[in-house]
């Protein structure tokens, strides 16, 4: 939306297999296509108040700025073959390079404690609704890539010359992009968990209690959510550009780190990075998928601590072992395999699928 909300800011037009003790990398598998999933895709994408509101706001902003639908989708004025070629190139970059890098590195990393061992894995199988969301979101990502590249190429507020890279518009600007972007995103993410909003937008993403597919699970969200998050990213770029200054290298680095972080957050591998107040941890996002009213930020958990929504990671392993040792559970060896926070009744009620990995050797 913010591509046209402030006209003065708009630029002028011209894998290895994981080890047995690691969380299984569950693939897409057989696509579940049914009348229910196809109808759900139509209803949630088109017959949805959030989608209607998004379209109305976007149309109003386009009228206000004098933009057209064509300039929104194709700011560079590319021919159709070039536009499609660009779309495929971005897809290959995200799936081939970013997600490929994640899955080349992930099996060499330790698994989250809550994912280790022969516990049941509650995995939402891909259906027609998921495919529809992923296709629409891939287009949204591509349009945003066109818009942001157009901004970086033409806008006077962005520095492009390699010799102009400095500590202020480079490393500091990169750090500020992470902080400001999360400062904007964390409240938005929390708002999407409000009861009046959750069922229309964010509920779909939380169908998966054990995200394990990397990019596929990260991007499997309602397009309204995707659009809103990218608009906040657009705002963060302008905020940093008008304060510390901004070099194109800082924006590209931020894109790369953000994409990698989103993919790792949905793998089940234990990645933790801390520097200069930035606190990235897959454990934090794992906790969010277990306890959805916690840990709304992505990289700067300070914002959750400020909102009172921060929750430390709990593996549930000790609690599960203690529960399994009680006399009532001694005859039920599978009880030790369930994390303390995993409730099969809830999973079954939500339509998630229970898959048991192969037992440990020996």
DRENTIRO-457605 format. One record per residue (C-alpha): residue in three letters; x, y, z; residue number from 1. Coordinates in steps of 0.1 Angstrom, whole numbers. Layout:
// DRENTIRO-457605
<site residuo="ALA" east="X" north="Y" up="Z" num="NUM"/>
...
***
This chain:
// DRENTIRO-457605
<site residuo="UNK" east="0" north="0" up="0" num="1"/>
<site residuo="UNK" east="28" north="24" up="9" num="2"/>
<site residuo="UNK" east="41" north="22" up="-26" num="3"/>
<site residuo="UNK" east="16" north="50" up="-34" num="4"/>
<site residuo="UNK" east="6" north="63" up="0" num="5"/>
<site residuo="UNK" east="33" north="90" up="0" num="6"/>
<site residuo="UNK" east="38" north="102" up="-36" num="7"/>
<site residuo="UNK" east="68" north="123" up="-26" num="8"/>
<site residuo="UNK" east="86" north="92" up="-16" num="9"/>
<site residuo="UNK" east="78" north="73" up="-47" num="10"/>
<site residuo="UNK" east="107" north="73" up="-72" num="11"/>
<site residuo="UNK" east="101" north="88" up="-106" num="12"/>
<site residuo="UNK" east="91" north="63" up="-133" num="13"/>
<site residuo="UNK" east="114" north="55" up="-163" num="14"/>
<site residuo="UNK" east="204" north="-310" up="4" num="15"/>
<site residuo="UNK" east="215" north="-335" up="24" num="16"/>
<site residuo="UNK" east="192" north="-359" up="44" num="17"/>
<site residuo="UNK" east="191" north="-349" up="81" num="18"/>
<site residuo="UNK" east="206" north="-373" up="107" num="19"/>
<site residuo="UNK" east="182" north="-396" up="125" num="20"/>
<site residuo="UNK" east="183" north="-375" up="157" num="21"/>
<site residuo="UNK" east="174" north="-343" up="138" num="22"/>
<site residuo="UNK" east="139" north="-331" up="130" num="23"/>
<site residuo="UNK" east="127" north="-348" up="98" num="24"/>
<site residuo="UNK" east="126" north="-326" up="68" num="25"/>
<site residuo="UNK" east="90" north="-333" up="58" num="26"/>
<site residuo="UNK" east="84" north="-326" up="21" num="27"/>
<site residuo="UNK" east="53" north="-314" up="4" num="28"/>
<site residuo="UNK" east="42" north="-350" up="-3" num="29"/>
<site residuo="UNK" east="10" north="-359" up="-21" num="30"/>
<site residuo="UNK" east="-11" north="-328" up="-27" num="31"/>
<site residuo="UNK" east="-45" north="-331" up="-10" num="32"/>
<site residuo="UNK" east="-70" north="-316" up="-35" num="33"/>
<site residuo="UNK" east="-106" north="-318" up="-25" num="34"/>
<site residuo="UNK" east="-138" north="-297" up="-30" num="35"/>
<site residuo="UNK" east="-134" north="-285" up="5" num="36"/>
<site residuo="UNK" east="-98" north="-273" up="1" num="37"/>
<site residuo="UNK" east="-106" north="-256" up="-33" num="38"/>
<site residuo="UNK" east="-137" north="-239" up="-18" num="39"/>
<site residuo="UNK" east="-117" north="-228" up="12" num="40"/>
<site residuo="UNK" east="-91" north="-213" up="-11" num="41"/>
<site residuo="UNK" east="-118" north="-193" up="-30" num="42"/>
<site residuo="UNK" east="-136" north="-182" up="2" num="43"/>
<site residuo="UNK" east="-105" north="-172" up="21" num="44"/>
<site residuo="UNK" east="-88" north="-154" up="-8" num="45"/>
<site residuo="UNK" east="-118" north="-136" up="-24" num="46"/>
<site residuo="UNK" east="-148" north="-138" up="-1" num="47"/>
<site residuo="UNK" east="-129" north="-125" up="29" num="48"/>
<site residuo="UNK" east="-134" north="-91" up="46" num="49"/>
<site residuo="UNK" east="-96" north="-87" up="50" num="50"/>
<site residuo="UNK" east="-91" north="-92" up="13" num="51"/>
<site residuo="UNK" east="-119" north="-68" up="5" num="52"/>
<site residuo="UNK" east="-105" north="-42" up="28" num="53"/>
<site residuo="UNK" east="-70" north="-46" up="14" num="54"/>
<site residuo="UNK" east="-82" north="-42" up="-21" num="55"/>
<site residuo="UNK" east="-103" north="-11" up="-12" num="56"/>
<site residuo="UNK" east="-73" north="6" up="6" num="57"/>
<site residuo="UNK" east="-49" north="-2" up="-23" num="58"/>
<site residuo="UNK" east="-74" north="12" up="-48" num="59"/>
<site residuo="UNK" east="-79" north="43" up="-28" num="60"/>
<site residuo="UNK" east="-42" north="49" up="-25" num="61"/>
<site residuo="UNK" east="-37" north="43" up="-62" num="62"/>
<site residuo="UNK" east="-64" north="69" up="-70" num="63"/>
<site residuo="UNK" east="-48" north="94" up="-45" num="64"/>
<site residuo="UNK" east="-13" north="91" up="-61" num="65"/>
<site residuo="UNK" east="-25" north="89" up="-97" num="66"/>
<site residuo="UNK" east="-9" north="55" up="-101" num="67"/>
<site residuo="UNK" east="-23" north="27" up="-122" num="68"/>
<site residuo="UNK" east="-27" north="-10" up="-117" num="69"/>
<site residuo="UNK" east="-1" north="-16" up="-144" num="70"/>
<site residuo="UNK" east="25" north="7" up="-127" num="71"/>
<site residuo="UNK" east="19" north="-12" up="-94" num="72"/>
<site residuo="UNK" east="26" north="-46" up="-110" num="73"/>
<site residuo="UNK" east="52" north="-35" up="-135" num="74"/>
<site residuo="UNK" east="70" north="-3" up="-124" num="75"/>
<site residuo="UNK" east="98" north="-10" up="-149" num="76"/>
<site residuo="UNK" east="75" north="-12" up="-179" num="77"/>
<site residuo="UNK" east="88" north="-47" up="-188" num="78"/>
<site residuo="UNK" east="74" north="-67" up="-217" num="79"/>
<site residuo="UNK" east="53" north="-97" up="-207" num="80"/>
<site residuo="UNK" east="81" north="-122" up="-215" num="81"/>
<site residuo="UNK" east="107" north="-102" up="-195" num="82"/>
<site residuo="UNK" east="82" north="-99" up="-166" num="83"/>
<site residuo="UNK" east="77" north="-136" up="-165" num="84"/>
<site residuo="UNK" east="114" north="-143" up="-168" num="85"/>
<site residuo="UNK" east="120" north="-120" up="-139" num="86"/>
<site residuo="UNK" east="94" north="-138" up="-119" num="87"/>
<site residuo="UNK" east="111" north="-172" up="-126" num="88"/>
<site residuo="UNK" east="144" north="-157" up="-117" num="89"/>
<site residuo="UNK" east="132" north="-145" up="-83" num="90"/>
<site residuo="UNK" east="116" north="-179" up="-77" num="91"/>
<site residuo="UNK" east="148" north="-196" up="-84" num="92"/>
<site residuo="UNK" east="167" north="-172" up="-62" num="93"/>
<site residuo="UNK" east="144" north="-179" up="-32" num="94"/>
<site residuo="UNK" east="139" north="-216" up="-36" num="95"/>
<site residuo="UNK" east="172" north="-225" up="-52" num="96"/>
<site residuo="UNK" east="197" north="-202" up="-35" num="97"/>
<site residuo="UNK" east="181" north="-191" up="-2" num="98"/>
<site residuo="UNK" east="162" north="-222" up="7" num="99"/>
<site residuo="UNK" east="189" north="-244" up="-9" num="100"/>
<site residuo="UNK" east="215" north="-227" up="13" num="101"/>
<site residuo="UNK" east="193" north="-233" up="44" num="102"/>
<site residuo="UNK" east="190" north="-270" up="37" num="103"/>
<site residuo="UNK" east="226" north="-274" up="28" num="104"/>
<site residuo="UNK" east="236" north="-259" up="62" num="105"/>
<site residuo="UNK" east="207" north="-270" up="85" num="106"/>
<site residuo="UNK" east="216" north="-307" up="88" num="107"/>
<site residuo="UNK" east="250" north="-297" up="101" num="108"/>
<site residuo="UNK" east="233" north="-278" up="129" num="109"/>
<site residuo="UNK" east="219" north="-292" up="162" num="110"/>
<site residuo="UNK" east="182" north="-298" up="162" num="111"/>
<site residuo="UNK" east="159" north="-281" up="187" num="112"/>
<site residuo="UNK" east="156" north="-302" up="219" num="113"/>
<site residuo="UNK" east="118" north="-304" up="214" num="114"/>
<site residuo="UNK" east="124" north="-320" up="180" num="115"/>
<site residuo="UNK" east="149" north="-346" up="190" num="116"/>
<site residuo="UNK" east="139" north="-382" up="196" num="117"/>
<site residuo="UNK" east="111" north="-404" up="183" num="118"/>
<site residuo="UNK" east="82" north="-381" up="192" num="119"/>
<site residuo="UNK" east="52" north="-377" up="170" num="120"/>
<site residuo="UNK" east="54" north="-349" up="145" num="121"/>
<site residuo="UNK" east="21" north="-330" up="139" num="122"/>
<site residuo="UNK" east="23" north="-319" up="103" num="123"/>
<site residuo="UNK" east="-3" north="-301" up="82" num="124"/>
<site residuo="UNK" east="-3" north="-316" up="48" num="125"/>
<site residuo="UNK" east="-3" north="-293" up="18" num="126"/>
<site residuo="UNK" east="-37" north="-288" up="1" num="127"/>
<site residuo="UNK" east="-52" north="-267" up="-26" num="128"/>
<site residuo="UNK" east="-56" north="-237" up="-2" num="129"/>
<site residuo="UNK" east="-19" north="-238" up="6" num="130"/>
<site residuo="UNK" east="-9" north="-240" up="-30" num="131"/>
<site residuo="UNK" east="-32" north="-210" up="-38" num="132"/>
<site residuo="UNK" east="-16" north="-190" up="-10" num="133"/>
<site residuo="UNK" east="19" north="-199" up="-21" num="134"/>
<site residuo="UNK" east="13" north="-189" up="-57" num="135"/>
<site residuo="UNK" east="-3" north="-156" up="-48" num="136"/>
<site residuo="UNK" east="24" north="-148" up="-23" num="137"/>
<site residuo="UNK" east="51" north="-156" up="-48" num="138"/>
<site residuo="UNK" east="35" north="-130" up="-71" num="139"/>
<site residuo="UNK" east="33" north="-105" up="-42" num="140"/>
<site residuo="UNK" east="70" north="-111" up="-34" num="141"/>
<site residuo="UNK" east="79" north="-105" up="-70" num="142"/>
<site residuo="UNK" east="59" north="-73" up="-73" num="143"/>
<site residuo="UNK" east="76" north="-60" up="-42" num="144"/>
<site residuo="UNK" east="110" north="-69" up="-56" num="145"/>
<site residuo="UNK" east="102" north="-49" up="-87" num="146"/>
<site residuo="UNK" east="90" north="-20" up="-66" num="147"/>
<site residuo="UNK" east="120" north="-19" up="-42" num="148"/>
<site residuo="UNK" east="145" north="-24" up="-70" num="149"/>
<site residuo="UNK" east="129" north="6" up="-88" num="150"/>
<site residuo="UNK" east="132" north="26" up="-56" num="151"/>
<site residuo="UNK" east="168" north="17" up="-51" num="152"/>
<site residuo="UNK" east="177" north="25" up="-87" num="153"/>
<site residuo="UNK" east="160" north="59" up="-90" num="154"/>
<site residuo="UNK" east="153" north="74" up="-56" num="155"/>
<site residuo="UNK" east="177" north="101" up="-45" num="156"/>
<site residuo="UNK" east="175" north="91" up="-9" num="157"/>
<site residuo="UNK" east="194" north="59" up="-15" num="158"/>
<site residuo="UNK" east="231" north="59" up="-21" num="159"/>
<site residuo="UNK" east="243" north="36" up="-49" num="160"/>
<site residuo="UNK" east="280" north="43" up="-56" num="161"/>
<site residuo="UNK" east="303" north="17" up="-41" num="162"/>
<site residuo="UNK" east="328" north="44" up="-31" num="163"/>
<site residuo="UNK" east="300" north="61" up="-11" num="164"/>
<site residuo="UNK" east="295" north="31" up="13" num="165"/>
<site residuo="UNK" east="303" north="42" up="49" num="166"/>
<site residuo="UNK" east="299" north="30" up="84" num="167"/>
<site residuo="UNK" east="268" north="51" up="88" num="168"/>
<site residuo="UNK" east="248" north="42" up="56" num="169"/>
<site residuo="UNK" east="262" north="6" up="56" num="170"/>
<site residuo="UNK" east="265" north="-14" up="88" num="171"/>
<site residuo="UNK" east="246" north="10" up="110" num="172"/>
<site residuo="UNK" east="218" north="13" up="84" num="173"/>
<site residuo="UNK" east="216" north="-25" up="82" num="174"/>
<site residuo="UNK" east="213" north="-28" up="120" num="175"/>
<site residuo="UNK" east="186" north="-1" up="119" num="176"/>
<site residuo="UNK" east="167" north="-19" up="92" num="177"/>
<site residuo="UNK" east="165" north="-50" up="114" num="178"/>
<site residuo="UNK" east="155" north="-30" up="145" num="179"/>
<site residuo="UNK" east="129" north="-7" up="128" num="180"/>
<site residuo="UNK" east="114" north="-34" up="107" num="181"/>
<site residuo="UNK" east="108" north="-56" up="137" num="182"/>
<site residuo="UNK" east="96" north="-26" up="157" num="183"/>
<site residuo="UNK" east="68" north="-22" up="131" num="184"/>
<site residuo="UNK" east="62" north="-59" up="125" num="185"/>
<site residuo="UNK" east="59" north="-71" up="161" num="186"/>
<site residuo="UNK" east="28" north="-50" up="169" num="187"/>
<site residuo="UNK" east="13" north="-60" up="135" num="188"/>
<site residuo="UNK" east="19" north="-97" up="142" num="189"/>
<site residuo="UNK" east="3" north="-92" up="177" num="190"/>
<site residuo="UNK" east="-27" north="-75" up="161" num="191"/>
<site residuo="UNK" east="-32" north="-105" up="137" num="192"/>
<site residuo="UNK" east="-37" north="-127" up="168" num="193"/>
<site residuo="UNK" east="-67" north="-106" up="179" num="194"/>
<site residuo="UNK" east="-98" north="-127" up="178" num="195"/>
<site residuo="UNK" east="-116" north="-104" up="153" num="196"/>
<site residuo="UNK" east="-86" north="-107" up="129" num="197"/>
<site residuo="UNK" east="-71" north="-141" up="135" num="198"/>
<site residuo="UNK" east="-97" north="-162" up="118" num="199"/>
<site residuo="UNK" east="-96" north="-142" up="86" num="200"/>
<site residuo="UNK" east="-58" north="-138" up="81" num="201"/>
<site residuo="UNK" east="-33" north="-154" up="105" num="202"/>
<site residuo="UNK" east="-50" north="-187" up="114" num="203"/>
<site residuo="UNK" east="-39" north="-203" up="82" num="204"/>
<site residuo="UNK" east="-2" north="-200" up="91" num="205"/>
<site residuo="UNK" east="-7" north="-216" up="125" num="206"/>
<site residuo="UNK" east="-22" north="-247" up="111" num="207"/>
<site residuo="UNK" east="13" north="-261" up="111" num="208"/>
<site residuo="UNK" east="23" north="-267" up="147" num="209"/>
<site residuo="UNK" east="57" north="-282" up="137" num="210"/>
<site residuo="UNK" east="69" north="-261" up="108" num="211"/>
<site residuo="UNK" east="96" north="-282" up="91" num="212"/>
<site residuo="UNK" east="97" north="-273" up="54" num="213"/>
<site residuo="UNK" east="117" north="-241" up="55" num="214"/>
<site residuo="UNK" east="105" north="-216" up="28" num="215"/>
<site residuo="UNK" east="73" north="-235" up="21" num="216"/>
<site residuo="UNK" east="61" north="-232" up="56" num="217"/>
<site residuo="UNK" east="74" north="-197" up="61" num="218"/>
<site residuo="UNK" east="56" north="-184" up="30" num="219"/>
<site residuo="UNK" east="24" north="-204" up="36" num="220"/>
<site residuo="UNK" east="4" north="-175" up="50" num="221"/>
<site residuo="UNK" east="-26" north="-154" up="39" num="222"/>
<site residuo="UNK" east="-16" north="-129" up="11" num="223"/>
<site residuo="UNK" east="-30" north="-100" up="32" num="224"/>
<site residuo="UNK" east="-5" north="-108" up="59" num="225"/>
<site residuo="UNK" east="23" north="-109" up="33" num="226"/>
<site residuo="UNK" east="13" north="-76" up="18" num="227"/>
<site residuo="UNK" east="11" north="-59" up="52" num="228"/>
<site residuo="UNK" east="45" north="-71" up="62" num="229"/>
<site residuo="UNK" east="61" north="-60" up="30" num="230"/>
<site residuo="UNK" east="45" north="-26" up="33" num="231"/>
<site residuo="UNK" east="61" north="-22" up="67" num="232"/>
<site residuo="UNK" east="94" north="-32" up="52" num="233"/>
<site residuo="UNK" east="89" north="-4" up="27" num="234"/>
<site residuo="UNK" east="83" north="20" up="55" num="235"/>
<site residuo="UNK" east="114" north="8" up="74" num="236"/>
<site residuo="UNK" east="135" north="15" up="43" num="237"/>
<site residuo="UNK" east="123" north="51" up="42" num="238"/>
<site residuo="UNK" east="127" north="57" up="79" num="239"/>
<site residuo="UNK" east="163" north="45" up="79" num="240"/>
<site residuo="UNK" east="171" north="65" up="46" num="241"/>
<site residuo="UNK" east="158" north="97" up="62" num="242"/>
<site residuo="UNK" east="178" north="92" up="95" num="243"/>
<site residuo="UNK" east="211" north="74" up="91" num="244"/>
<site residuo="UNK" east="212" north="74" up="53" num="245"/>
<site residuo="UNK" east="210" north="42" up="33" num="246"/>
<site residuo="UNK" east="233" north="25" up="9" num="247"/>
<site residuo="UNK" east="218" north="-1" up="-15" num="248"/>
<site residuo="UNK" east="242" north="-27" up="0" num="249"/>
<site residuo="UNK" east="225" north="-24" up="34" num="250"/>
<site residuo="UNK" east="191" north="-30" up="19" num="251"/>
<site residuo="UNK" east="203" north="-61" up="-1" num="252"/>
<site residuo="UNK" east="220" north="-75" up="30" num="253"/>
<site residuo="UNK" east="188" north="-70" up="50" num="254"/>
<site residuo="UNK" east="168" north="-88" up="24" num="255"/>
<site residuo="UNK" east="192" north="-117" up="25" num="256"/>
<site residuo="UNK" east="193" north="-120" up="63" num="257"/>
<site residuo="UNK" east="156" north="-116" up="66" num="258"/>
<site residuo="UNK" east="149" north="-144" up="40" num="259"/>
<site residuo="UNK" east="174" north="-167" up="56" num="260"/>
<site residuo="UNK" east="159" north="-160" up="91" num="261"/>
<site residuo="UNK" east="124" north="-167" up="79" num="262"/>
<site residuo="UNK" east="134" north="-200" up="64" num="263"/>
<site residuo="UNK" east="154" north="-212" up="94" num="264"/>
<site residuo="UNK" east="125" north="-203" up="117" num="265"/>
<site residuo="UNK" east="105" north="-230" up="100" num="266"/>
<site residuo="UNK" east="130" north="-258" up="100" num="267"/>
<site residuo="UNK" east="133" north="-270" up="136" num="268"/>
<site residuo="UNK" east="171" north="-266" up="137" num="269"/>
<site residuo="UNK" east="187" north="-247" up="166" num="270"/>
<site residuo="UNK" east="201" north="-214" up="153" num="271"/>
<site residuo="UNK" east="209" north="-186" up="177" num="272"/>
<site residuo="UNK" east="226" north="-153" up="169" num="273"/>
<site residuo="UNK" east="231" north="-123" up="191" num="274"/>
<site residuo="UNK" east="249" north="-91" up="183" num="275"/>
<site residuo="UNK" east="244" north="-54" up="192" num="276"/>
<site residuo="UNK" east="209" north="-60" up="206" num="277"/>
<site residuo="UNK" east="198" north="-82" up="177" num="278"/>
<site residuo="UNK" east="186" north="-115" up="192" num="279"/>
<site residuo="UNK" east="177" north="-141" up="165" num="280"/>
<site residuo="UNK" east="167" north="-175" up="177" num="281"/>
<site residuo="UNK" east="147" north="-203" up="161" num="282"/>
<site residuo="UNK" east="138" north="-212" up="197" num="283"/>
<site residuo="UNK" east="118" north="-180" up="200" num="284"/>
<site residuo="UNK" east="97" north="-186" up="169" num="285"/>
<site residuo="UNK" east="93" north="-223" up="178" num="286"/>
<site residuo="UNK" east="78" north="-210" up="211" num="287"/>
<site residuo="UNK" east="55" north="-188" up="191" num="288"/>
<site residuo="UNK" east="41" north="-217" up="172" num="289"/>
<site residuo="UNK" east="36" north="-236" up="205" num="290"/>
<site residuo="UNK" east="22" north="-207" up="224" num="291"/>
<site residuo="UNK" east="8" north="-182" up="198" num="292"/>
<site residuo="UNK" east="3" north="-153" up="221" num="293"/>
<site residuo="UNK" east="41" north="-150" up="227" num="294"/>
<site residuo="UNK" east="72" north="-139" up="208" num="295"/>
<site residuo="UNK" east="58" north="-118" up="180" num="296"/>
<site residuo="UNK" east="91" north="-103" up="169" num="297"/>
<site residuo="UNK" east="115" north="-120" up="145" num="298"/>
<site residuo="UNK" east="150" north="-107" up="154" num="299"/>
<site residuo="UNK" east="148" north="-81" up="181" num="300"/>
<site residuo="UNK" east="131" north="-98" up="211" num="301"/>
<site residuo="UNK" east="134" north="-65" up="230" num="302"/>
<site residuo="UNK" east="101" north="-55" up="214" num="303"/>
<site residuo="UNK" east="84" north="-86" up="230" num="304"/>
<site residuo="UNK" east="99" north="-79" up="263" num="305"/>
<site residuo="UNK" east="86" north="-43" up="260" num="306"/>
<site residuo="UNK" east="51" north="-56" up="252" num="307"/>
<site residuo="UNK" east="52" north="-82" up="279" num="308"/>
<site residuo="UNK" east="48" north="-110" up="254" num="309"/>
<site residuo="UNK" east="83" north="-126" up="256" num="310"/>
<site residuo="UNK" east="84" north="-163" up="266" num="311"/>
<site residuo="UNK" east="116" north="-183" up="271" num="312"/>
<site residuo="UNK" east="119" north="-215" up="251" num="313"/>
<site residuo="UNK" east="108" north="-247" up="268" num="314"/>
<site residuo="UNK" east="117" north="-281" up="253" num="315"/>
<site residuo="UNK" east="92" north="-300" up="273" num="316"/>
<site residuo="UNK" east="116" north="-330" up="275" num="317"/>
<site residuo="UNK" east="120" north="-331" up="313" num="318"/>
<site residuo="UNK" east="83" north="-326" up="319" num="319"/>
<site residuo="UNK" east="75" north="-354" up="295" num="320"/>
<site residuo="UNK" east="100" north="-377" up="310" num="321"/>
<site residuo="UNK" east="86" north="-370" up="345" num="322"/>
<site residuo="UNK" east="50" north="-377" up="333" num="323"/>
<site residuo="UNK" east="61" north="-409" up="316" num="324"/>
<site residuo="UNK" east="77" north="-421" up="349" num="325"/>
<site residuo="UNK" east="44" north="-420" up="368" num="326"/>
<site residuo="UNK" east="28" north="-454" up="375" num="327"/>
<site residuo="UNK" east="-2" north="-445" up="353" num="328"/>
<site residuo="UNK" east="21" north="-441" up="323" num="329"/>
<site residuo="UNK" east="45" north="-469" up="328" num="330"/>
<site residuo="UNK" east="25" north="-492" up="306" num="331"/>
<site residuo="UNK" east="23" north="-465" up="279" num="332"/>
<site residuo="UNK" east="59" north="-462" up="264" num="333"/>
<site residuo="UNK" east="47" north="-437" up="238" num="334"/>
<site residuo="UNK" east="39" north="-412" up="266" num="335"/>
<site residuo="UNK" east="76" north="-404" up="269" num="336"/>
<site residuo="UNK" east="76" north="-393" up="233" num="337"/>
<site residuo="UNK" east="51" north="-365" up="237" num="338"/>
<site residuo="UNK" east="64" north="-331" up="245" num="339"/>
<site residuo="UNK" east="46" north="-315" up="275" num="340"/>
<site residuo="UNK" east="28" north="-290" up="253" num="341"/>
<site residuo="UNK" east="17" north="-314" up="226" num="342"/>
<site residuo="UNK" east="-20" north="-323" up="229" num="343"/>
<site residuo="UNK" east="-31" north="-350" up="204" num="344"/>
<site residuo="UNK" east="-68" north="-341" up="209" num="345"/>
<site residuo="UNK" east="-61" north="-305" up="200" num="346"/>
<site residuo="UNK" east="-41" north="-315" up="170" num="347"/>
<site residuo="UNK" east="-68" north="-339" up="157" num="348"/>
<site residuo="UNK" east="-95" north="-313" up="163" num="349"/>
<site residuo="UNK" east="-75" north="-288" up="142" num="350"/>
<site residuo="UNK" east="-71" north="-313" up="114" num="351"/>
<site residuo="UNK" east="-34" north="-318" up="117" num="352"/>
<site residuo="UNK" east="-18" north="-351" up="107" num="353"/>
<site residuo="UNK" east="2" north="-372" up="131" num="354"/>
<site residuo="UNK" east="33" north="-388" up="116" num="355"/>
<site residuo="UNK" east="56" north="-410" up="136" num="356"/>
<site residuo="UNK" east="93" north="-410" up="125" num="357"/>
<site residuo="UNK" east="112" north="-442" up="124" num="358"/>
<site residuo="UNK" east="124" north="-454" up="159" num="359"/>
<site residuo="UNK" east="160" north="-449" up="168" num="360"/>
<site residuo="UNK" east="185" north="-476" up="158" num="361"/>
<site residuo="UNK" east="193" north="-500" up="186" num="362"/>
***
